[in-house]
């Protein structure tokens, strides 16, 4: 089988560079494109310059050219960029691995609609560890359904623009689903002032932003006389990049369809 031709969006960003490095280190993948925003100062540079390597792939804002050359685009950018890439992927019949967070329901619906025509893996977190943690949370939630208050605490670097994180929301969805609740109805996002006694049916969210924290998530099940904490901590973005490549390999054997990392890892 010929190597997967992978393009990376947000190529000059922290996650984009991690993805480029991951692709360059794989024998079954080749870097076919490196997209960046119009006007980015790095445009025209070799995509491997930050590693001291020459790849022959220059950073570009030419979306049409990149999709013409690639089989799959990996996108960890922002919702408005992702919508543009979805339109281009549909025009070119190419596949997408989407790790973008902070999407509106309308934007999520656009992803779902695109999945009827092209192959897409869309997940709030591509880490194998996080996705196994989601299964652990489903199990825990069913056993702590009564008598335990549930709080989700997440921490990220100062540059993250959305809160709560997509991973925290995915954890909330997993817990709410296991309990037969609708997260939209039971989520509480932060507290301030006189809030009254805690409603035991709610799931609370707290977000911390600071420094260079890659991503920490803790789910607290607080009962009478005991607390149970399930925590996942990311020390680097390597796990996200490796998970994204697993998702691209998964899509290589599939046509249209909307999948997530639970599908990729066989955790359904």
Secondary structure, DSSP 8 states (H G I E B T S, - for coil): ---EEEEESSTTSHHHHHHHHHHHT-TTEEEEEEE--TT-TTTTSBTTGGGT---S-BEE--HHHHHHH-SEEEE-S-HHHHHHHHHHHHHHT-EEEE------HHHHHHHHHHTTTSEEEE-S---HHHHHHHHHHHHHHHHTSSS-EEEEEEEE-TT--SSS-HHHHHHHHHHHHHHT--HHHHEEE---S---S--TT-EEEEEEE-TT--EEEEEEEE-SS-EEEEEEEESSSHHHHHHHHHHHHHHHT--SEEE-HHHHTT--
